[in-house]
Amino acid sequence: MSGDLVDWQPPRLAVAGGGFFPVRQVWCVGRNYAEHAREMGVDPARSEPVFFAKPAACMHQQSRVVYPPATTELHHEVELVVFLADGGRNLAAEDWVSRIFGYAVGVDLTRRDLQARLKQAGLPWELSKGFDQAAPVGQIVAASDWALDPAATIELQVNGMLRQQATLEDMVWHVPLLLERLSRSVTLRAGDALMTGTPAGVAALDGNDRVMAKVHGLPVLEFSVRGE
């Protein structure tokens, strides 16, 4: 095998206006909206940011998501996604603003029943977050073309019915501070994506559901859920 090449490329996400963004790593934060934290049984005033990862291969822009096997409770979590053009370690919040490449709306799909079983058993729950197609995202908009506005609305509809809605101002930890906190633990690099948490209203999806996710001013994300 010495000298052989591996035929593999990182996921390449479309950027509005042309071009692609290669994804190196997907980081996520849990319980970053106060009402969602309460919904999950946590006091947001006492909660530090909880970071976890999804495999980069989970992130995609396909219009059809296959319902994952071995689960009966697939939950939707709409999120603002931040993409980095440069990285660093132990950088202050204000230093991260110039390192952001762009933004998109995304959905963190979660096998909630599997997550609950694994948590109850005291086992790692990566497979509840890191399965195939677990992170659909919309087209990325460059930071030069979209300003991060705390008043921007974030929402998710299923079959035309509103499920989640908030403003970005409702985040407990805002984007530059999230990046500061995460960079205390890991070295962030160009190509990294950060899913910044979800508002209250997470709920289950069924086969044949149609999902529409929005952050005001960014391209809309739409996908359908289908059985195997």
C-alpha positions as CSV (number, residue, x, y, z in Angstrom):
1,M,0.0,0.0,0.0
2,S,3.0,2.3,0.3
3,G,2.7,5.2,-2.1
4,D,-1.0,4.6,-2.9
5,L,-3.3,7.6,-2.8
6,V,-6.7,7.7,-1.1
7,D,-9.4,9.0,-3.3
8,W,-11.2,11.4,-0.9
9,Q,-12.2,15.0,-0.8
10,P,-13.7,17.1,2.0
11,P,-17.4,18.1,1.7
12,R,-17.6,21.1,-0.6
13,L,-20.5,23.5,0.1
14,A,-21.9,26.0,-2.4
15,V,-21.3,29.6,-1.7
16,A,-23.8,32.2,-2.9
17,G,-22.3,34.0,-5.9
18,G,-20.1,31.1,-6.9
19,G,-17.4,28.9,-5.5
20,F,-17.3,26.3,-2.8
21,F,-16.3,26.0,0.9
22,P,-14.4,22.8,1.9
23,V,-15.4,21.7,5.4
24,R,-12.6,20.5,7.7
25,Q,-14.4,20.0,11.0
26,V,-18.0,20.6,12.3
27,W,-18.3,21.9,15.9
28,C,-21.6,22.3,17.7
29,V,-22.8,23.9,20.9
30,G,-25.8,22.7,22.9
31,R,-28.3,24.7,25.0
32,N,-27.3,28.1,23.6
33,Y,-30.8,29.6,23.6
34,A,-32.3,30.1,27.0
35,E,-35.8,28.7,26.3
36,H,-34.3,25.6,24.7
37,A,-32.0,25.1,27.7
38,R,-35.1,25.2,29.9
39,E,-36.9,22.9,27.5
40,M,-34.0,20.4,28.1
41,G,-34.2,20.8,31.9
42,V,-31.1,23.1,32.3
43,D,-30.9,26.6,33.9
44,P,-29.3,28.8,31.2
45,A,-28.0,31.2,33.8
46,R,-25.7,28.5,35.2
47,S,-24.8,26.8,32.0
48,E,-21.4,27.0,30.4
49,P,-21.3,26.3,26.6
50,V,-21.4,22.6,25.9
51,F,-19.4,21.8,22.8
52,F,-19.5,18.6,20.7
53,A,-18.5,17.6,17.2
54,K,-20.1,16.1,14.1
55,P,-18.1,14.5,11.3
56,A,-17.5,16.8,8.4
57,A,-19.1,14.3,6.1
58,C,-22.4,14.9,7.9
59,M,-22.7,18.4,6.4
60,H,-24.3,18.6,3.0
61,Q,-26.7,20.5,0.7
62,Q,-28.9,17.7,-0.6
63,S,-32.6,18.3,-0.9
64,R,-33.5,14.8,0.4
65,V,-32.5,13.4,3.8
66,V,-32.9,9.6,4.3
67,Y,-34.5,8.8,7.7
68,P,-31.7,7.2,9.7
69,P,-32.0,3.5,10.8
70,A,-32.4,2.3,14.3
71,T,-34.4,5.4,15.5
72,T,-38.0,6.4,15.8
73,E,-37.4,10.0,17.0
74,L,-35.5,12.1,14.6
75,H,-35.5,15.7,15.9
76,H,-34.9,19.0,14.0
77,E,-32.8,21.8,15.5
78,V,-32.4,25.0,13.3
79,E,-29.2,26.8,13.8
80,L,-27.0,29.7,12.4
81,V,-23.8,28.1,11.1
82,V,-20.5,30.0,11.1
83,F,-17.7,29.1,8.7
84,L,-14.0,30.1,9.3
85,A,-11.5,31.5,6.8
86,D,-8.8,31.4,9.4
87,G,-8.2,29.8,12.8
88,G,-6.3,30.1,16.0
89,R,-6.0,29.1,19.7
90,N,-6.8,31.1,22.8
91,L,-8.0,34.1,20.8
92,A,-10.2,36.8,22.3
93,A,-13.8,37.3,21.0
94,E,-12.9,40.5,19.1
95,D,-10.1,38.6,17.2
96,W,-12.5,36.1,15.7
97,V,-14.7,38.6,13.8
98,S,-12.1,39.0,11.0
99,R,-11.6,35.2,10.8
100,I,-15.2,34.4,9.8
101,F,-15.6,33.5,6.1
102,G,-19.4,33.4,6.1
103,Y,-22.7,32.2,7.4
104,A,-25.6,29.9,6.5
105,V,-28.7,28.4,8.1
106,G,-28.4,24.8,9.0
107,V,-30.3,22.0,10.8
108,D,-28.7,19.8,13.4
109,L,-30.6,16.5,13.1
110,T,-30.6,14.3,16.2
111,R,-31.6,10.8,16.9
112,R,-33.2,11.8,20.2
113,D,-34.3,8.3,21.3
114,L,-30.8,6.9,20.7
115,Q,-29.3,9.9,22.5
116,A,-31.5,9.3,25.5
117,R,-30.7,5.6,25.7
118,L,-26.9,6.2,25.5
119,K,-27.0,9.0,28.1
120,Q,-29.0,6.9,30.5
121,A,-26.4,4.1,30.1
122,G,-23.5,6.6,30.7
123,L,-22.2,5.9,27.1
124,P,-20.9,8.4,24.5
125,W,-23.8,9.6,22.2
126,E,-21.9,10.5,19.1
127,L,-24.0,8.2,16.9
128,S,-27.1,10.2,17.8
129,K,-25.5,13.3,16.2
130,G,-23.0,12.0,13.7
131,F,-25.0,9.8,11.3
132,D,-25.3,10.2,7.5
133,Q,-26.7,13.5,6.4
134,A,-27.1,14.8,10.0
135,A,-26.3,18.4,9.1
136,P,-28.0,19.9,6.1
137,V,-27.1,23.5,5.4
138,G,-28.1,26.2,3.0
139,Q,-25.9,28.2,0.7
140,I,-23.1,30.1,2.5
141,V,-23.1,33.9,2.3
142,A,-19.7,35.6,2.7
143,A,-19.3,37.8,5.8
144,S,-18.7,40.8,3.5
145,D,-22.3,40.3,2.2
146,W,-24.2,39.6,5.3
147,A,-23.8,41.3,8.7
148,L,-24.5,39.3,11.8
149,D,-27.5,41.1,13.2
150,P,-28.8,40.2,16.7
151,A,-32.3,41.2,15.6
152,A,-32.4,38.7,12.7
153,T,-35.0,36.0,13.1
154,I,-34.3,32.3,13.0
155,E,-37.1,29.8,12.3
156,L,-38.0,26.4,11.2
157,Q,-41.2,25.1,9.6
158,V,-42.4,21.6,9.0
159,N,-45.0,21.1,6.2
160,G,-45.7,24.8,6.4
161,M,-46.3,24.8,10.2
162,L,-44.0,26.9,12.4
163,R,-42.1,24.8,14.9
164,Q,-39.2,27.0,16.0
165,Q,-38.7,30.8,16.1
166,A,-36.4,33.3,17.9
167,T,-33.9,36.0,17.2
168,L,-30.2,35.7,17.2
169,E,-30.2,38.0,20.2
170,D,-31.7,35.2,22.2
171,M,-28.4,33.3,22.1
172,V,-26.9,32.9,25.6
173,W,-23.4,32.9,24.1
174,H,-23.0,35.0,21.0
175,V,-20.8,34.0,18.0
176,P,-17.4,35.7,18.8
177,L,-17.6,34.6,22.4
178,L,-18.5,31.0,21.4
179,L,-15.4,31.0,19.2
180,E,-13.3,32.4,22.0
181,R,-14.5,29.7,24.4
182,L,-14.1,26.9,21.9
183,S,-10.6,28.0,21.0
184,R,-9.5,27.6,24.7
185,S,-10.0,23.8,24.2
186,V,-9.0,23.2,20.6
187,T,-7.1,24.9,17.8
188,L,-9.7,26.2,15.2
189,R,-8.6,26.2,11.6
190,A,-9.7,27.5,8.2
191,G,-12.5,25.2,6.9
192,D,-14.1,24.7,10.4
193,A,-17.8,25.2,10.8
194,L,-19.6,26.1,14.1
195,M,-23.3,25.3,14.5
196,T,-24.3,27.9,17.2
197,G,-27.3,26.2,18.9
198,T,-31.0,26.0,18.5
199,P,-34.1,27.8,19.9
200,A,-36.9,26.1,21.7
201,G,-39.4,24.0,19.8
202,V,-37.4,21.0,18.8
203,A,-39.6,18.1,17.8
204,A,-39.8,14.9,15.8
205,L,-39.8,14.5,12.1
206,D,-41.7,11.9,10.2
207,G,-41.1,10.3,6.8
208,N,-42.4,12.5,3.9
209,D,-42.0,15.7,6.1
210,R,-40.9,18.9,4.3
211,V,-38.6,21.1,6.3
212,M,-37.9,24.8,5.7
213,A,-35.2,26.6,7.8
214,K,-34.5,30.3,7.7
215,V,-32.2,33.0,9.1
216,H,-33.3,36.4,7.9
217,G,-31.1,37.6,5.0
218,L,-29.6,34.2,4.3
219,P,-30.6,31.7,1.6
220,V,-33.5,29.5,2.7
221,L,-32.7,25.8,3.4
222,E,-35.3,23.3,2.2
223,F,-35.2,19.5,2.3
224,S,-37.6,16.5,2.5
225,V,-37.3,13.5,4.8
226,R,-37.8,10.1,3.2
227,G,-37.7,6.5,4.3
228,E,-34.8,4.2,3.4
